[in-house]
Amino acid sequence: MVKGIHTGFLLLIRSIKKIITRFSRKTEMSLIDSIKKHEGYVKSVYKDSVGIDTIGYGFAIKDLELDKDICDIILDRKLKNLKDIIRAKFSWYRYMPPEIQDIVVEMCYQLGVTGFSNFRKTITFLQNKQFNDASVEMLDSRWADQTPVRAKKLSDRVKKVDLK
């Protein structure tokens, strides 16, 4: 008899836990839905009603902290979009070795596609697969003066493709 009561009690506890979990999820979802409805979603930075820079569902940028996993997702999406833009802008890009493609993407990420477009001589050398010349030309720039370590590393990577 005691064993039956104990088993019944455990089943009752499990049932209560399931009900609480469902209720909690339902409450949480209705809270989320309410906040989304009232805040609205804005994909770019805007000033809220009191002039604070805000994004998304009312996230005040000054209070926003991004976890690494969220930053990884954002970076992944940005790179996917950036590669699409690069393929559309530079027809020669898709015919480059993967290492050169990666370097072009990294430069466009840092400089913007428009900024990278100003590297006319470098681009010409890349198109002609003159990677050694492209690597030298990359360093003859304000970009290399402003970010010398990164520029040198990317230039060296371009040069190594020429040696392969």
Backbone bond lengths (Angstrom), bond angles and torsions (degrees), N, CA, C in turn:
res aa  C-N    CA-C-N  psi(-1)  N-CA   C-N-CA  omega(-1)  CA-C   N-CA-C  phi
1 M - - - 1.452 - - 1.516 111.40 -
2 V 1.335 117.13 -43.48 1.459 121.35 -179.66 1.520 109.89 -63.05
3 K 1.359 115.08 -41.08 1.457 119.00 179.94 1.526 110.19 -61.74
4 G 1.301 119.09 -40.64 1.457 123.44 179.05 1.519 111.92 -64.69
5 I 1.332 116.54 -40.09 1.462 121.20 177.72 1.527 109.62 -65.63
6 H 1.336 115.05 -43.23 1.468 120.28 -179.87 1.528 110.44 -61.72
7 T 1.326 117.04 -45.37 1.467 121.42 179.42 1.525 109.93 -63.82
8 G 1.319 116.25 -43.54 1.461 120.08 177.97 1.516 111.75 -61.55
9 F 1.333 116.13 -40.34 1.459 121.10 178.70 1.534 110.85 -63.15
10 L 1.337 116.90 -43.59 1.473 121.13 178.57 1.522 111.36 -62.29
11 L 1.326 116.12 -41.30 1.462 120.06 177.48 1.524 111.16 -63.36
12 L 1.333 116.68 -40.84 1.459 121.65 177.52 1.531 110.20 -61.71
13 I 1.327 116.95 -45.44 1.477 121.59 179.58 1.526 109.71 -60.50
14 R 1.332 117.49 -45.58 1.475 120.69 178.76 1.519 111.05 -60.62
15 S 1.305 116.83 -42.07 1.470 120.79 179.05 1.522 110.87 -62.79
16 I 1.312 116.42 -43.58 1.474 120.81 178.53 1.526 109.93 -62.04
17 K 1.337 117.10 -43.16 1.467 120.65 179.41 1.528 110.82 -60.72
18 K 1.336 117.41 -42.47 1.470 121.53 178.78 1.527 110.86 -62.00
19 I 1.327 115.87 -43.40 1.472 120.44 179.99 1.534 109.97 -63.60
20 I 1.326 116.73 -45.30 1.478 120.93 179.32 1.520 110.17 -62.02
21 T 1.333 116.82 -43.41 1.464 120.75 -179.97 1.524 110.24 -61.88
22 R 1.335 117.33 -46.84 1.468 121.01 178.85 1.524 110.71 -61.46
23 F 1.324 116.63 -44.79 1.461 121.41 179.53 1.530 110.45 -61.98
24 S 1.332 115.61 -44.03 1.463 120.96 -179.66 1.523 110.65 -61.71
25 R 1.339 116.70 -46.07 1.471 120.61 178.70 1.518 110.89 -62.96
26 K 1.336 115.72 -42.82 1.460 120.44 -179.11 1.524 109.90 -63.24
27 T 1.344 116.96 -44.92 1.460 121.59 178.48 1.523 110.19 -62.72
28 E 1.341 116.00 -44.70 1.461 120.45 180.00 1.524 110.75 -61.28
29 M 1.344 117.06 -44.09 1.456 120.86 -179.77 1.525 111.13 -65.52
30 S 1.319 117.32 -39.68 1.462 118.15 179.47 1.530 110.13 -69.00
31 L 1.317 117.48 -33.09 1.463 121.15 175.49 1.525 109.90 -64.64
32 I 1.336 116.01 -47.62 1.466 120.46 179.05 1.518 110.36 -60.89
33 D 1.322 116.89 -46.35 1.463 120.65 179.62 1.526 111.32 -60.21
34 S 1.327 116.71 -40.42 1.461 121.14 179.39 1.530 111.50 -64.34
35 I 1.332 115.63 -45.46 1.469 119.13 179.20 1.520 110.18 -62.94
36 K 1.322 117.03 -45.04 1.470 120.48 179.09 1.527 110.78 -59.12
37 K 1.322 115.74 -42.74 1.466 120.14 -178.76 1.525 110.96 -63.87
38 H 1.320 116.98 -45.02 1.458 120.13 -175.99 1.527 113.53 -77.82
39 E 1.313 117.01 -36.63 1.474 120.14 -179.60 1.518 111.44 -80.20
40 G 1.331 115.94 -37.71 1.455 119.79 -172.83 1.525 109.68 74.46
41 Y 1.308 115.74 163.58 1.464 120.75 179.90 1.517 108.93 -111.16
42 V 1.314 116.00 127.45 1.463 122.06 175.27 1.522 106.87 -128.63
43 K 1.343 117.21 122.73 1.462 120.11 -172.17 1.517 114.25 -80.39
44 S 1.297 117.75 -12.63 1.468 119.23 178.87 1.531 109.68 -125.10
45 V 1.311 115.29 167.41 1.466 121.15 -175.75 1.534 109.89 -65.51
46 Y 1.309 114.93 136.41 1.466 121.78 176.32 1.527 108.48 -143.33
47 K 1.311 116.64 164.23 1.468 121.79 175.33 1.523 107.64 -90.43
48 D 1.326 116.52 128.48 1.457 118.90 177.47 1.534 109.77 -77.25
49 S 1.320 115.85 -172.30 1.470 120.26 -173.94 1.527 113.89 -63.83
50 V 1.342 117.39 -17.46 1.467 119.79 177.09 1.532 112.30 -112.87
51 G 1.356 115.57 14.44 1.459 119.97 173.24 1.518 116.08 86.82
52 I 1.328 117.77 14.39 1.464 120.81 -179.70 1.530 109.41 -91.39
53 D 1.350 116.51 132.84 1.461 120.76 175.72 1.520 109.15 -61.02
54 T 1.335 115.40 127.09 1.455 122.59 -171.29 1.529 108.68 -139.92
55 I 1.324 116.01 156.60 1.474 121.20 177.29 1.519 108.99 -150.99
56 G 1.330 116.10 161.12 1.467 121.20 175.28 1.513 112.10 67.71
57 Y 1.323 116.48 -130.29 1.472 122.86 179.25 1.527 109.84 -94.70
58 G 1.316 116.94 57.17 1.460 120.68 177.37 1.516 114.02 77.06
59 F 1.329 117.53 26.92 1.464 120.57 178.62 1.524 109.23 -78.41
60 A 1.326 117.38 112.45 1.463 121.26 175.88 1.531 107.64 -69.13
61 I 1.323 116.84 121.36 1.459 120.58 -175.32 1.523 111.44 -59.61
62 K 1.313 117.15 -37.61 1.471 119.95 -178.53 1.528 112.15 -62.00
63 D 1.327 117.38 -23.60 1.465 121.78 180.00 1.526 112.80 -103.40
64 L 1.310 116.54 -3.03 1.458 120.81 -173.05 1.521 111.40 -79.57
65 E 1.304 115.95 128.07 1.460 123.04 172.76 1.512 106.71 -123.34
66 L 1.321 116.27 128.63 1.456 120.47 -177.64 1.518 109.89 -104.02
67 D 1.316 115.66 124.02 1.458 120.11 174.50 1.522 108.81 -69.61
68 K 1.323 115.81 155.54 1.462 121.25 -177.01 1.529 111.46 -57.56
69 D 1.335 118.08 -40.71 1.463 120.03 -178.69 1.528 111.67 -63.36
70 I 1.319 117.00 -35.42 1.467 120.70 176.89 1.527 109.68 -68.60
71 C 1.340 116.68 -41.86 1.470 120.82 177.54 1.520 110.98 -62.87
72 D 1.334 117.49 -37.33 1.466 120.93 177.31 1.527 110.68 -62.29
73 I 1.323 116.73 -41.55 1.470 120.95 178.86 1.524 109.86 -65.01
74 I 1.322 116.86 -45.44 1.473 120.88 179.81 1.524 110.01 -61.61
75 L 1.325 117.07 -46.54 1.467 120.98 180.00 1.525 110.81 -60.25
76 D 1.318 116.94 -44.54 1.457 120.98 179.48 1.525 110.98 -58.47
77 R 1.317 116.92 -45.85 1.478 120.84 179.65 1.522 111.51 -66.89
78 K 1.336 116.40 -41.10 1.466 119.67 178.62 1.528 111.00 -61.39
79 L 1.328 116.62 -42.97 1.464 120.08 -179.24 1.529 111.55 -66.88
80 K 1.326 117.16 -39.31 1.464 120.27 177.35 1.525 109.72 -60.48
81 N 1.322 116.96 -47.78 1.471 120.93 179.27 1.521 111.27 -64.57
82 L 1.318 116.54 -41.31 1.459 121.06 -179.75 1.527 110.90 -62.36
83 K 1.323 117.03 -43.13 1.471 120.30 178.59 1.525 111.17 -61.68
84 D 1.325 116.99 -39.07 1.469 120.47 177.15 1.529 110.71 -62.00
85 I 1.318 116.84 -42.76 1.462 121.59 179.40 1.528 110.25 -64.98
86 I 1.326 116.30 -43.65 1.473 121.07 -179.87 1.527 110.13 -62.78
87 R 1.331 117.47 -44.89 1.475 120.05 179.01 1.526 111.23 -60.46
88 A 1.328 116.55 -37.49 1.466 120.19 179.60 1.531 111.77 -72.31
89 K 1.311 117.31 -34.43 1.474 121.62 -175.62 1.534 112.62 -83.66
90 F 1.335 117.02 -38.30 1.456 121.30 -174.01 1.536 109.33 -119.62
91 S 1.316 116.92 99.23 1.473 121.05 -176.59 1.534 112.06 -62.15
92 W 1.300 117.57 -27.11 1.461 122.67 -178.06 1.539 112.71 -74.48
93 Y 1.318 116.32 -20.95 1.470 121.86 -174.04 1.528 112.55 -54.89
94 R 1.305 117.11 -45.40 1.470 121.04 -175.16 1.527 112.99 -65.72
95 Y 1.331 117.43 -16.74 1.468 121.23 -179.60 1.523 112.77 -96.35
96 M 1.308 116.50 3.73 1.459 121.12 -179.69 1.527 110.54 -85.75
97 P 1.330 116.44 154.44 1.472 119.15 173.06 1.537 109.89 -60.48
98 P 1.315 117.20 151.04 1.471 120.49 -178.36 1.535 113.80 -52.58
99 E 1.316 117.97 -37.47 1.473 120.97 179.65 1.536 110.71 -62.79
100 I 1.321 116.95 -41.38 1.471 120.84 178.14 1.526 109.62 -67.68
101 Q 1.319 117.34 -41.35 1.472 120.23 177.32 1.521 110.49 -57.59
102 D 1.331 116.14 -45.30 1.468 119.74 179.99 1.526 111.67 -61.73
103 I 1.316 117.14 -40.31 1.467 121.25 -179.76 1.526 110.43 -66.82
104 V 1.318 117.07 -41.73 1.467 120.88 177.49 1.529 109.59 -61.70
105 V 1.326 117.06 -44.09 1.468 120.46 179.20 1.522 110.00 -61.63
106 E 1.331 117.32 -43.96 1.465 119.42 -179.23 1.529 111.63 -64.26
107 M 1.326 116.32 -40.37 1.473 118.59 177.87 1.533 110.76 -65.31
108 C 1.330 116.18 -41.83 1.474 119.70 178.46 1.524 111.19 -66.38
109 Y 1.310 117.12 -33.80 1.462 120.92 177.23 1.528 109.49 -63.21
110 Q 1.318 115.78 -44.04 1.467 119.73 -177.55 1.535 112.03 -76.48
111 L 1.320 116.48 -44.42 1.468 121.41 -171.74 1.528 113.68 -96.37
112 G 1.306 116.57 -16.35 1.452 120.78 -168.69 1.519 108.10 84.57
113 V 1.325 116.54 156.21 1.468 120.36 -179.55 1.527 109.78 -64.19
114 T 1.304 117.13 -38.29 1.467 120.85 178.93 1.522 110.68 -64.23
115 G 1.323 116.71 -43.87 1.461 120.50 177.94 1.517 111.75 -61.91
116 F 1.336 116.62 -43.58 1.459 119.94 178.00 1.523 110.96 -64.08
117 S 1.321 116.89 -34.92 1.467 121.22 -179.84 1.522 112.33 -59.41
118 N 1.327 117.31 -23.30 1.463 121.32 178.45 1.525 113.01 -73.78
119 F 1.321 117.63 -9.84 1.464 122.35 177.21 1.532 108.64 -85.31
120 R 1.321 116.39 60.31 1.470 121.26 -172.39 1.526 113.00 -59.83
121 K 1.329 116.88 -45.39 1.472 119.67 -179.21 1.527 110.51 -66.70
122 T 1.318 116.20 -43.54 1.466 119.82 178.17 1.520 110.16 -59.09
123 I 1.315 116.74 -44.99 1.463 121.40 -179.69 1.530 111.04 -62.24
124 T 1.312 116.42 -42.52 1.474 119.93 177.90 1.523 110.67 -60.85
125 F 1.338 116.26 -45.30 1.466 119.46 177.89 1.532 111.12 -62.08
126 L 1.325 117.50 -40.87 1.461 120.49 178.28 1.527 110.76 -62.73
127 Q 1.329 116.14 -45.87 1.463 120.36 179.57 1.525 111.08 -56.58
128 N 1.324 115.79 -38.70 1.474 121.63 -178.62 1.529 112.73 -87.56
129 K 1.322 115.58 5.65 1.470 123.03 -179.94 1.534 112.07 57.10
130 Q 1.322 114.63 34.47 1.467 121.97 173.95 1.534 106.69 -97.13
131 F 1.320 114.63 73.12 1.451 120.91 -169.64 1.525 112.81 -68.04
132 N 1.312 117.73 -35.05 1.470 119.82 177.94 1.529 110.36 -62.22
133 D 1.341 116.45 -46.59 1.467 120.52 178.48 1.536 111.06 -63.86
134 A 1.326 115.80 -39.43 1.474 119.63 178.53 1.522 110.44 -62.24
135 S 1.336 116.67 -40.35 1.466 119.95 -178.20 1.530 110.93 -65.17
136 V 1.326 117.23 -37.28 1.474 121.35 177.84 1.529 109.53 -67.86
137 E 1.308 116.22 -44.43 1.471 121.55 -177.06 1.534 111.48 -65.16
138 M 1.310 116.92 -33.43 1.470 120.70 178.85 1.527 111.09 -58.01
139 L 1.315 115.69 -34.58 1.468 120.03 -176.01 1.519 113.14 -83.06
140 D 1.327 116.93 -9.62 1.464 121.56 177.53 1.534 108.18 -93.95
141 S 1.336 115.09 65.91 1.469 119.34 -173.35 1.523 111.17 -155.49
142 R 1.311 114.53 159.03 1.467 120.49 173.49 1.529 109.89 -63.96
143 W 1.329 116.29 -34.50 1.467 121.89 177.33 1.524 110.37 -55.46
144 A 1.350 116.44 -46.14 1.464 120.54 -179.82 1.528 111.07 -66.31
145 D 1.321 116.82 -32.66 1.468 120.12 176.84 1.531 111.08 -69.64
146 Q 1.320 116.38 -37.52 1.467 121.35 -176.20 1.531 112.95 -79.36
147 T 1.336 116.47 -36.15 1.472 120.90 179.85 1.532 108.67 -132.03
148 P 1.337 116.10 68.55 1.470 120.13 -171.98 1.534 114.98 -62.20
149 V 1.306 117.93 -37.66 1.463 119.69 -177.28 1.531 110.13 -67.49
150 R 1.305 116.21 -47.96 1.469 119.94 179.81 1.530 110.52 -64.16
151 A 1.320 116.97 -45.44 1.460 120.83 -179.13 1.526 110.85 -59.54
152 K 1.313 116.57 -43.37 1.473 120.83 -179.41 1.524 110.54 -65.18
153 K 1.320 117.32 -43.56 1.465 120.28 179.24 1.530 111.42 -61.71
154 L 1.328 116.75 -44.32 1.467 119.86 179.75 1.530 110.89 -67.97
155 S 1.320 116.00 -40.14 1.471 120.52 177.31 1.525 110.36 -60.96
156 D 1.317 117.24 -44.32 1.468 121.07 178.82 1.529 111.22 -61.75
157 R 1.310 116.72 -38.43 1.462 120.01 177.75 1.525 111.22 -64.45
158 V 1.327 116.89 -40.38 1.469 120.91 177.33 1.523 110.00 -62.66
159 K 1.313 115.86 -44.43 1.475 121.55 -179.17 1.528 110.57 -60.89
160 K 1.316 117.34 -40.00 1.481 120.64 -179.29 1.523 111.58 -65.34
161 V 1.324 117.80 -31.23 1.467 120.30 177.33 1.523 108.90 -63.03
162 D 1.341 116.64 -36.79 1.456 121.72 179.57 1.520 111.57 -64.22
163 L 1.342 116.40 -29.59 1.466 121.07 -176.85 1.529 111.91 -82.23
164 K 1.315 117.68 -14.84 1.472 120.47 -175.60 1.509 111.39 -77.00
